[in-house]
Amino acid sequence: MIKGIAQLILALNSNEKKTAVAAGFSWGVLLALLPSGNVFWAVLFFVSLFFKHNQGAKLLVTVLLKLAMPFLYPYTDQIGWAVLHIEPLQPFFTMLYNMPFVPFTRFNNTLVAGGLTAGVILWIPVFMLAVVLIPLYRNSFLPKITNSKVVKAIKNLPLVSKIGNAVAALKNMRDTNLGAM
């Protein structure tokens, strides 16, 4: 977890493409909205590894949003119920349910259907919002945050110093790899 936080801090504060960080945020939202512990979540997580995005952003957003999911379950449940009860899609859902592997994805669960629907719908808005907010953060807020008394006090905490050391180590490794090319 500390490495993921360090990667996100490094990505937000470095020259990493804002689109890669934004894609990480979008993947994180999609994965967080789906209930974990089923085949569908595992397949989507595995598929996400083949796309270029910031893994630290994905993992951090997934973990943070998963903490809020008990409050969001009623809404994803309603969305899933509405999707699963669209009359023209009933033959399609029946066909999927009768396929050999597909029922293990629990696509017919209202939380899974609602989470997938909400995640797909929110993908582009989250991506676009992150693309807009990352430069704003880098140019406006980062200098103010870095020089504040609160941040200087927090940097002295043991956990934060470990994260800082991890960020420095990752940055040194990345700079060393870029210098070797």
Order of alpha helices (4+ residues) and beta strands (2+ residues): alpha-alpha-alpha-alpha-alpha-alpha-alpha-alpha-alpha
